[in-house]
Amino acid sequence: MSLSKNVKVVAKGEKEIVMTRSFQANRELVFDCFTKPELLKRWLFGPDGWILSLCEVDLRIGGKYRYVWKREENGTEMGAGGVYKKIDKPELLVCTEKFEETWYPGEALLTNEFVSEGNRTNLIVTILYESKEARDMVLKSPMEGGVEQSYNRLANLLDTVSISQESK
């Protein structure tokens, strides 16, 4: 199913998508890159040509997050947000996700698992949609390419941050 080189995207059951990617960094740093706005703004753009113009994170159970992406070419914006359901740093982050400009129906539940393997971190993202229709709409979208580009940026950021931490 996957056409991507580094991210594996597979359908699971009737309502889930599972994405996996390995990063050359410890899981504490990878977890930080998913939860600290100053780091999120450096990699979570989606497709090239977009920026993360707003990144709000209230990292606590029941806390909310909100992202707004802006297409640099024409100023088009797209927002999404959710609520943190479970936080077990640096192993697990569970949150809801709902886009403001709905491109799939309903809300999704994202489970981000950060699994250590030597000096690498295997990221396993399981997305549970409210319906098979919603899941299938996402699978047919160009989502996989945007995720691939974002995760490639994250890999580059992890190299930079790791080097910066080692030189201190």
N, C-alpha and C positions, 0 to 999 in steps of 0.2 A: 504493500500500500504506500509506503513512504517513498517519496522522490528526493527527500532531503539527504544531505550527506552526513550531518552530525546529529540531527534530532530524529528520533523514531516516534512516529505518530501512528497509533493503532486504535481501532474501534474495539470496545469491550462490551459485551452484553448488548442491551438495546439502547441504553441511554448514556454510555460513558465513552470518553476518549482518554487514552493514557499516552502521555508524552514522556520520553526519557532522553537524557543527555548526560554525559559525563564531563566534569570540569577538573582541570589540574589545579586544585586548591583545596584547602581544608573546609569542612562544612560550616564552621563558624563564620568564615569569610563569605561563603556563598549565601548563607542565611542572612547575613548583614546586607548583602546586595539585594535581597528581596524585601527588606524591611526598613532600610534607611533612605530617606528621600534624596540625600546628597549623592548616594550611590545609584539609586533607581534612575535618576535623571541622566545618568551617564551611559545607560544601556537599554532602557525599556522604551524604545521608539516605535517598534513595529517596523513597517517597511521603510526603506530609505526615503528621505524627503520629509519625514515627520519628525517632530520633537515632542518631548514630554514637557508641556508648558506649565502644568500644575500637578503637583504631587503632594498630597496631604496624607499622613499616616499617623493614626492614633493606635499604636501597637499595644493593645490590651484586649482581653476577652470582652466582647461587646463594643470595642472601639471600631471606628470606621476609617476607611481609606477612600480616597478619590483621586483619580487620574484624569487629566485632560490632555489629549494629544492634539497637536496643531500641524496641519500640512503647511510647510513653509511656502510653497508655490502660490497658494491662493487663500490661505488663512482658514480653511475649513477646519472645524474642530470636532472632536469625538470624545465623549466622556464615559467613564465607567467608575463604579465604586462598589463597596460591599462592607461587610461586617466580619471582624475576626471572631471565629468560633472556638478555635483551639490553638494555643501557642505553646510549644515545647521546644524552646531554643536549645540547641541548633538542629533538632531532629525533625520537627514537624510544624507546619503552618497550615491551618485550615481556615478558609474564609469563603464568603459568598461573593458572587460577581454578577452585576447587572449593568448593562450598557444603557446610557441615557437615550441614545438614538438606537432603538431596538433593531438589531439585525438578526436576532434569533429570539423566539418567544420565551419569556420567563426568566428565571434566575438560575444560575449554576452554582454548584458547590465545588470549590477547588481544594484538593488535598495535595500539599507540596511536601514530599518526603525527601530529606537530605541524608543520604546513606554514605558513610565513610568506607573507603576501600583503599587502604594504604594512604598515600598522600593525595588521593583523588576524592571527589564527591560525585556520587551518582544521584542525579535529580530525577525524581519520579513524580510527575504531575498527573493526578487523576481528576478529570472534570466530569461531574455528574450533572446532566441536564434534566430539566423537568419532564422532557418527552423525547421519544425517538426522533420526532420531526425536528426538534431544535438541534439535537446532536447531528443529524444528517445534514441540516443546513450549514452548520459550522464545518463539517467535513468537506462539503462542496465548495466552501469559500476559499479565498487565498490565504487563510489563517496560517497554514503550515509554513509558507514562505516568510511571512512576517515574524513568526516565532523563530525560525532559523536565523534570520538576520539579527533579531534581538539577542538570541543566545550566543551568536558569534561575537557580537559586541561585548556581551558579558564575559566571554572567555578572554577577550583582549583586555578588558578592564581588570579581571582577576590577575592576569600576568603583571599588569602595571602596579596594582595595589600590593600584590605579593612582593614584588621587587622593592617597592617603597617601604614596606614593613621590614624587609630583610636588611635594608641599608640603614635603618634607625639604630 
